[in-house]
Amino acid sequence: MRLALVREDGGQVFHVPAGARLVVGRSLDCDIHLTNPSVSRTHAEVYRDDGGVQVRDLGSGNGTFLAGSRVQGGYIPLGETVVFGSVTLRLLAVEAPPAPPAQPEIPLALSGATILREHKIGPVDRSPITQVGAERAQGPARKLELLLEISKRLARVADLPALLDRIGELVFEVTEAGWMAILLTDEQGELIPRLTRNRKGLASPRDVPRSIVRRAVAERVALLIHNAPEDERFGGASILLHSVRSAMCAPLVGGEATVHGVLYVDNVTATHQFGDEELDFLSAFSSMAAVAIENSKLSERSRREAVVRANFERYFAPSLAGRIAGSLEAVRLGGERRTVSVLFSDIRGFTALAETMPPDVLASLLSEYFTVMVECVFRHGGALDKFIGDAVLAQWGAPIGAPDDPDRAMLAALDMLQELERMNAAWQAEGRATLQIGIGLNVGEVFAGNIGSERRLEFTIIGDVVNVAARLCGAAAGGEILLTDEMRRALAVPPPLRPRPPIVLKGKSHPVPIFSAGFD
């Protein structure tokens, strides 16, 4: 008697052959693959012995239930249900699938295999598409023309989701498949379903036989399988899930033999069995699809890096911005705790000055001032965090740091005072107003990271270290740099420093030791 677990909410049929041990879970590697968030990656085990079908929970988060009770294991009565998380399956007796028409077979070393053909796929051939078509589509001229047209259609689509949709449409144009799936590798190399579709063009999520996919990827071969239900090597539970009769699977092999994923197609009826010629055609098609997918990924990466670099160049020196844009870690959303050196500067008496100047004159003055101050930061490898009114907040150490960050921050502060003296001399000669600034320096651990989305990132630092630097800046006289004792001790080559009486800062229970630097 053939037994199967039938999913009540989706009609999926999971055959349980005698002696079989099947893993139930959300992972693609599971024999009974349930795509539901309530199901653990490896949720339970189902196995059939002489007494019937048993289930054993594998430490799942949401539990396995029989007769409404959570269980660690037990037999499933025929006709009863077993619940994995919130997915209900019923154990039923099912009829054997009809025998397929006799097909010629090429026996393999492993018994039971009924692969008619393996088509080896190497690295992407980037020669003209006519050559690829001539080599791989050994058929009428129409097929070569069709491959050329496919290449043109795929080349017009750069966005990856849209490209996968186009590949899905073309699959049904060029094959007699009843169902298809595209699985792409993620950063960990795991194959993730990205598109599943039936011949009507509708999304149709279901399992892809793991055994077929694994061999296609491992050996980089396109596979053609006939008589799938009786194929012990590739059949088992996965093939029987949807009564697959004939299937083809081709790896998506890009440059340097990189496997980007697989393209899988099958039929559930015996009315159309895939043939040798169709395997050749699918191999050529998958090679073109692999090139398009690889180009799409490269295009997306270039676009992302360009956006990130353009955004970061507002805050970082150009050389540093390029390093950050090319680093996946640097553009990750969220952030991390890092040790940074913080510089906070602002203009003394700015409010009173602003009341005496027309807005356009004030804006011009600030633009000149900020341009020079930011250049001082960049010249010493720092990052501009933000402008706050007339204040400048800069930092050294995030997202990429260096051992001499404190010294760089100190040099930038001294550079800012020198540059301001030069600007003041020019402005005074022109009869314009002059400026004085105070600067605060501190070092310590902060939260540093990107806030926003990958299209619009704002890099910032948050923490008490920043607050202390701002308050030291407020306490500094014009032309003076105040720094904490932590900053002084972090300097490898300190300039002449003068101790100042400790000061009480808001939020601090004890006076803070400080030191002063500047030009006499």
N, C-alpha and C positions, 0 to 999 in steps of 0.2 A: 504494500500500500504506500503510495506517495503522500507525504505530509508536507504542508507548507504553512507558514505564518503569513496571514493576509492583513495588510494594513487597512483598517476600516475607514480612515479619513482620506485615503488617496488611492486605494486599489492596488498598491504594490504587493507583489507575491514573492515571498522568500521561501524557496524550497529547502527542506531539511532532509537531505539524503541519509540513509541508514549509515551509522558510524561517523557522521559528520560532526565536527565541532566548529561552530560559527561564532565569531565575535560580533556583538551588537554595539553600535556606537555612532558618534557623529563624524569620526575621522574617516577620510577617504579610504584608509587601509582596512576598514572593518568589512566583514563579509556581509553583514546586514547594516547597510549605511542609512541612517535616519537623520535627515537634515532638519533638525529641530533643536532650538537652543536649550530645551529642557533635558536633552539627552547628552550625557557625558561623552567625551571623545572615545573612551573605551568603557562602555556602560555595563555590559553583561555578557555572559557566554551561554549559548544554546547548544545542546548536544543530544543526539538521539542514540539510545541503546535498546536492548531487548525490552525494557519496561516502558518505553515511550520517549517523549521529548522532555528533557529537563532544562531548567534555567538556573543560572547562578550569577548573582550580582557581583560585580567587580569593584565594589567600593564607590558606586556612582553617587553624585551629589543629590539627585532628586529621587533616587530609589527605583526599585523594581517591585511590581505589585501583582499578586495573584489573588483572585476572589476578593478584591478590595483591600487586602492587607499587604503591607510592605514585608517582603521576604528576602532572605539571603539566598534561598534556593528552594527547588522543589519541582515535581512533575507538573506539566501543563495538561489538564484533561482535554481530550479531543472535543472540539467545539467551544472551548472556553477561551477567555482572553487573558493576555499578559500585557501589562502596561510598563513601558520604559519611560520614566519621566512623565510626560503627558501624551505620549504616543501609544495608541492601543493597537495590538495585533491579535488576531484570532487564529488558533490552531485548527486547520481544516484538512480533510482528505481531498486530494485533487487528482484529476485524471492525468494520465501520461500524455505528453504532447505527441501529435501525430508524427510518424517517421518521415523524414524528408526524402525527396527523390534521390536515387543513387547518384553519387558524384564521384568522379575520379579523384583519387587521393595519391599524394606523394608521401609515403611513410617517413616519419622522422625517427630518430634514435629512441625518443621517449614514446612509450606505447600510448595509444589513444589519441595522439595528435592528428589533426586533420587539416593542417595548414597547406593550402595549395601553392602558396608562393610567399617568399620573403624577398623584399626589394631593399637592398642595402642603400642607406642614405648617408652621404658624407657631409663635409662642410659645404656651406653655400657656394655654389658656382656663380660668380659674379660676372661671367662672360655674357655677351648679348643674349637676350631671352630667346632669340630664334635658335641659337645653338642648344640651349637647355631644352627647348621644346622638341627639337629634332631628336635629341638623345633619349628623352624620357617619354615622349608621346609617340610611340611607334604605331602610327595609324594614318587615317586619311588626312589630307591637307586641311580639312575642316577642323580637325582637332588641334592642329598647330595654330590655326587662326584663332581658335577659341582660347588657347593658352595665351596668345599674344593679347587678346582682348581682356582676359582676366588680369594679366600683368598691368595693363593700362588702368583698369578700374581700381585695382588695389593701390596703385601709385598715387591716385587722386585723393586718398583718405589718409590723413595724418593722425587724427585723434584715435586713440587705441579702442575705446568702446565702440565708436562708429566703424572702425576697421573690422572689429570682430563681427559686428552685425553684417557688414558687407560680405565677409568670408562665409558667414552662415547662409546668406542668400545665394551666393554662388555655388555652395556645395550642392544645393538641390537643383540648380540649373545644370550642373555637369555630371551628377550621379543620380542613380535611382534609389538613393537612400530614403528610408522612412523616418530616420531620427539621426541627429548628429550632436556632437559635443566638442567644445574646445576647452582644454585644460591648460593653464599656464603655470609655470613655476614661480613661486614667491621667493623672497629673499633667502629663506632657509632651504630652498630647493624642493619644497613640497608642491605637488601638483594640485592646483585649486581650480574647480570648475568655474569658467568665466562666461560660457554661453552654452545653453542646451535648448534645442529647438526641434519641433517635428516638421513634417513636410508641409503642413498648413501654415507654417511661419509662426506658430505660437510657442511661447516659452514652455518647455516640457522637462522640468527637473526630474531626473532619476539617476540611478547609479551607472557608472561606466565600469566594465569588468576590469578589476585591478590587475589580474594576471596578464591580460593582453597589453595594458598600458605599460606595465613594468618592463615587459620584454621589449616592447617597441623603443622605450627610452634607453634601457640598459644596452641593447645591441644596436641601436640606431637603425632599425629596419622597419619597413612598412610591412604589415601583416595582413594576410587574407585568410579568413577562417570560414570553412563550410561545415555543415552538420554540427553547429555549435553546441546544441544540447547534449550530444553524445561525446563531445571532446573532453575527456577527463582532465587534461592539462589546463585548458582554457575555460572549461565550462564551470562545473561545480555550481555553487549557489549564485554567483554573480551573473553568469550567462542565463541561468534559468529564471532570474527575477522577472524578466519581461518576454520570455519565450523567444529569445533572439535566435534566428535561423542562420543568418549570414552577416559577417562583420568585416570591416577593414579599419586599420589603425595606422597612422603615419606620424612619426615624430616631427616636430617643427624644429629643424636643425639650422641654426644660423652660422655666422662666421666663427672660425676657430672651433668648429664642431660643437658649439654651444647649443644645448637643447632648451628651447624656450617653452616647450610644452608638447601636446599631442593633439591631433585631429582624429576624431573617431566617428565612424558612421556604421549603421546597422539596419537590418530589416527583420521584421518579426514574422514574416510569412515566407512560404516556400515558392511563391509565384515569381520572385526575382532573386536570384542568387548572384552575388558579385562574381566577376570573372577576372581573368588574368589582365585583360586590356584595361579594365577599370582600375586595377591596382596600379598599373603604370601611370594612368592618368592622375590618380589621387597622389601618387608620389611626386609628380611634377607640380601639381597644384599645391601640395603642402610645402614644397621648397619655395614657391613664390610667396605663399602666405607667411612663411618664416622670415623671408627677406623683408616683407612689408611690416611685420610685427617688430622685427629688430630695428628697422628704420624709424618706426613710430616711437619705440622706447628711447632711441637716441635723440629724436626730435624733442620728445617731452623732457628728457633730461637737460638738453641744451636750453630749451625754453625756460625751464625751472631755474637753471643756473643763471641765465641772463636776468630773469626777474629778481632773483635773490641778490645777484651781484649789483644790479642797479640800485636796489634798495639799500644794501649794505654800504655802497660807496658814498652814501650821504653821511654815514657815521664812522667809517673806517678809512684808513689810508688805502689807496687803490691796490697796492701790492697785498695788503692784508685782506681786503675785500675779495680778491681773487682766490686766495687760499680758503677763505670761509665758504665761498660759493661752491667750490669743488668738494667740500666735505659734507657727507650725508649727516654726520653727527652735528655739525654746526647749524644746519637748517632745520633740525628736528623741532617740532612744536613742543612747548613746555620749557623746561630748563633744568638747571642743576645748581648745586652749591659750589662756589668757586672762591678762591682767594684773589682779591683784586686790590689795586692801588687806585684810590679815588681822588680826583681833583675837582674842587668846586671854586668858582670865581664869580664875583659880580662887581658892578660899578658902584663906587662910593657916591652917595648923594644923587643917585640917578633920578629919583622922583622930583627933587627940586630943580634939577637940570632940565627935565622934560617939560616943566611948566613954563620955562623961559624960551623954548624953541618951537618954531613951527613944526607941525608933524612931518612934513616932507624932508626938512633939514635934519630932524632927529632920525628919521628912517635911514637917510643916507649915511649919517654918522655911525649908526649901529651896524649897517651893512659892512662898512669898511672895517669897523672894529671886530665884528664876528669873523669876517673872512680871515683876518690875520691871526686871531686867536685859535681858530680851528686848524689853520696851517701849522701853528706851533704844536698842537696836539698830534697831528698827523706826522709831522717831521720826526717826532720821537716815538712813533709806532703806537700811539694811543687810539682810543675809540671815542667819538663824540656820542654821548648818551642822549643828550637833549639840550635845548635852550629853554630856560625858565625865565621869562621876562628878559631882564638884562643879564641873567646869570648863565654860566656855561658849566655843564656837568660832563666830565670826561673820566674815562677809566682805562686801566691797563690790566689785562689778565683774563678777559672773557670776550669771545668764546675760546680764543687761543692765547695762552700766556707764555711768559718767558721768565727766567730766573732774575733778570735785571729790571723787571717791571717797576719796582719802587724808584730806582734810580732814573728811569725814563720819565716817570711822572714828575720827579723833582726837577730834572732838566727842562721839561716842558714848562713848568711853573716859572723858573728863572727866565726862560726864553720869552714867555708872555710879558714879563715885566720889562725886559729889554726892548721888545718890539713896541710896547706901548710908549716907552720913552721916545723912540724914534718917531712914532705917529704923532705924539703930542708936539714934538718940535716942529713938524711939518704943519700941523693944524694951527699952532700958535703963529707961525710965520704968515699964514693965510688969514689970520684974524678970526679963527674959529675956536670953538670951545675945546678944552682939553679934558681928559678923563683920568681918574685914578681907580685902581681896582685892588681888592683884597682877595687872597687865595687861601683856601683850606685844603690840607692833604691828610689822608688817613689810609690805612691798609687793614684788611681783614676779610672775613668770609661774608659773602652776600649770596642772594639768589640771583642768578643770571640766566637769561633765556629769551627765546622768541615768544612774543605774545601776538596772536592773530592767526592768520592762515598762511598757506604756502604762497599765495599770491600777494599777500600784504602782511609783511612781518615787521614788527617793531621790537628791536632788541633793547633790553633795559636791565638795570641792576636795582635790587631792592634790599634794604637791610639797615641796621643801626650804623654800620660803617659809613654809609652815605649820609645819614642824618648828622653824625658827628662832624664830617667834613664840611657840611653846609653851615653848621653852627660855628665852627672855627673860622670859616670864611666871613661870617657876619661879625666876628670879634676882631678880625684883622684890620689894621690901619691901612690907609692907601699906600700901595707899594710894598706891602708886607705879606709874607707867606707864613702861616701858622701850621704846624704839624704836630701830630700826637707823638708820644714816646714810642708807640708801636711802629710808627712810620720811621722815626729816627733810627731805631734799632734794625729796621729792614734795609737801610741804605748801605750799600757796599762802599760807595765813595761819597760821603756826605759833604755838602758845602759848609762853609762856616755857619755855625748855628749858635743862637743865643737862648739860654733857658729863660722862660718867662714864668711868673707866678702861676700855679695851677688855677684853672678857672672852673666855675660851676656851670655845667651845661644842663639844659632841660632834659629830664629823664634819667639823669645820672645821680646816684646817691652820694658820691664822693667827688671832690674836685679832680679835674683831669690834668695831669702834667702835660705841658705843651712847650714847644720850642719855636723860635722865630728865625726866619731867613729873609734875605732881600738884599737891596743895594743901598748903602749908606749915602 
